[in-house]
């Protein structure tokens, strides 16, 4: 008989219901009509809950597992602590032990009676997803983000089996599935493990894989599994909303149901009677699958759902959700954010059930800051204590109305907006926390039973001595500068939000002032600058004050503020410019100058962040350059020279030893290049005590091939350019700069360019040499030209046969030649680059002008002097060498050609003679070889020759080098002639630019 979906209704088969969520409350509902449920506040946030034998165990956000009495709710101590939050807690069958798995890769088993009796299981390499104790208390199974499912021996605390069957992930928020494990009731013979689209069963005796349960029509990842009380059936819920029930012995899927809206099923529990299954999804719905038999396949079944709250996009941006993105959760569809329903196997254990639909306003009347787990997108748990009726049926109230079928949205899901935070602060819910830690000092806040105070400490005691302030107003935000301390608190129903400033650098007796904001407007972020203070409020406004308390300009923001920072006259604001999707935040940036000439530098451009990350820190370097860091550890700095773009300069994750380790940034310095931060083991922020030690990380731009010499020098050069841009900014802003430091930085940059130039010469990259020379200063270009000429870089190269435009060419014809008609003009570098109006004497009856076309400039604006000198000097060397080859090919009877031929000849080696004779054979075997490949192949073949044959080739090479003396004499004559030409040119035309440049290019001193 096909399944029938009945109208939504209330289910009243349970007497006591327990819920928990991100508001930190565990609520006890005596009945589903209870409008005033009892609440037990156990912390800021609750990640998991378990109840057994009158003991309520919770995993809360302060990284502890606490125990309370039930139903009184009195604290009964702390069972155990972790370095980060626990993701899952569960009782054993007798209720004497509690197992907990945490994001610090550790699993702990604690005795409830004596919490000092603990067993710690270590071996996972990533956060733990879930834990499960078997019925005999002999083994514990755990799943982890490292892709493994491990079975531990509780007594020996060792691994007895491990299977690498899950998909790896870096964090619980990125896990593909919750992977809730389940032991078979009573006997514990089988362990059920959800693996991708299937459920795999492992035998307890042999730890071998024995059964695979799969549904051929399902293409969705299994999220949770639960056994029936009799142990014969297994139910599973998938990420896409499928509900599946298998007969384990027959390996047959006997029931298939689809969630009416396709939401992810994140929790399931089988009723002790075996006839019903309760389930919950990620959008706040609880449902009940009825007509399921625990002894035989059902003939019919019905599915009903109860909506606990309205489902719309307002829920995704719930302001009452205290979830902090800086605790590692970024994706609204992540399994870690789904409510978790836990169950035990015994008949008297707690069972999930559907809840009565309530209006959100009435649902939260008892506590405005509370939130039911069904509407929470954070890890939560549901426990229900009830006794089934004797007939096994549920009392049915009148139907509310027919369920309305809506199209299922399958597009990208919106990301929960990041909450506003103060840079350099730790979470507000901590009793001892850092309110701010920056380059000036540290502000600590204490809020415990003994004291509610604020301590201010300065790195440099010359600025001011340490201060101890009584926090009577309950300030939660602070900023510190060399002039003042700025504090703020949120408003309450009776009191308005307040701003308090302690202007300790003031010269009069009144050093503090307090301002109340309008009712309903709360401070969200604040910052201090030089002589001013800024406050961003919940009304989407920024209020400016003078450091003495004078109210100044007010302007609106396009979206809710995320963070603010000030430095000197600069104000940097990050805000939500829209809704992000698929885990991405959509943040905008505004940068304002608040000096005498007020202007907006950055007009709300998007802030680049890593995928599925959020803003973790924002501020200025000590030199005044905006900088930001995302949750993935990527540090980005504003590059003012490239249109105010953001350049990644470091990744702190590269320095972390473990996946759960992080670096908490406290300051950035450009000179020296230092990233000051605090290493946090297994956490994202440090504790206040003991005082954390500050580490220094180097910067490293993500350039390609940094393992090579070329890549390293390129990274060093551009990093130096980026980190020394602040000199020009400070100079333009009227600040005094360190001229010595600036000159030293420029010297380092030019040295790196010269090293890259030398490397390019070594690799015979002529065009790259010219590109590098264009980046050099005039003096370094001179050194580069001398280096290129002495290293004979352009010897025997014909790659630059094209003619470059002469930027010094004077328009107009009829100018007299600077040399006599009877002298060859070999010293003019300009004549070798372009066709001039002056007609030189032909060499050997050939005219160079006939072979060199004139290329006119494409743009009227000439290049700079340094660029022109670089190109002209280096190209002169290329073209002079090319001309020497042409003259060498002319008839030997021409005296000038023979002179240049002798000048450019070089004694050949035995290998060169052998290569000339065997070049054709090498090319015949390898027609695709270039010149360098031919040389390499020839060297290999030459080495295979016998020693006598190589000696014969060497002797033949020596025999061809007899006219060495004559060559040197001729070379001296040519040099004398060139020097005389230069001298005559200087005397006849002292202001001729081409003659000066020619003499400079061939100056050998």
Secondary structure, 3 states (H helix, E strand, C coil): CCCEECCECCECCCCEEEEECCCCEEEEECCCCCCCCEEEECCCCEEEEEEECCEEEEEECCCEEEEEECCCCCEEEEEEECCCCEEEEEECCCCCEEEEEECCCEEEEEECCCCCCEEEEECCCCCEEEEEECCCCCEEEEEECCCEEEEEECCCCEEEEEEECCCCCCCHHHCCCCCCCEECCCCCCEEEEEECCEEEEEECCCCCEEEEEECCCCCCCEEEEEECCCCCEEEEEECCCEEEEEECCCCEEEEEEECCCCCCEEEEEECCCCCEEEEEECCCEEEEEECCCCCCCCCCCEEEEEECCCCCHHHHCCCCCCCCHHHCCCCCCCHHHCEEECCCCCCCCCCCCCCCCCCHHHHCCCCCCCCCCCCCCCCEEEEEECCCCCCCCCCECCCCECCCCCCCCCCCCECCCCCCCCCCCCCCCCCEEEEEECCCEEEEEEECCCCEEEEEEECCCCCCCCEEEECCCCCCEEEECCCCEEEEECCCCCCCCEEEEECCCCCCCCCEEEEECCCCCCEEEEEECCCEEEEEECCCEEEEEECCCCEEEEEECCCCEEEEEEECCEEEEEEECCCCECCCCCEEEEEEECCCCCEEEEEEEECCCCCCCCEEEEEECCCCCEEEEECCCEEEEEEHHHCCEEEEEEEHHHHCCCCCCEEEEEEEECCCCEEEEEEECCCCCCCCCCCCCCEEECCCCCCCCCCCHHHHHHHHHHHHHHHCCHHHHHHHCCCCCCHHHHHHHHHHHHHHHHHHHHHHHHCCCHHHHHHHHHCCCHHHHHHHHHHHHHCCCCCCCCCCCCCCCCCCCCCCCCCCCCCCCCCCCCCCCCCCCCCCCCCCCCECCECCCCCCCCCCCCCCCCCCHHHHHHHHHHHHHHHHHHHHHHHHHCCCCCHHHHHHHHHHCCCCCHHHHHHHHHHHHHHHHCCCCCHHHHHHHHHHHHHCCCHHHHHHHHHHHHHCCCCHHHHHHHHHHHHHHHHHHHHHHHHHCCCCHHHHHHHHHCCCC
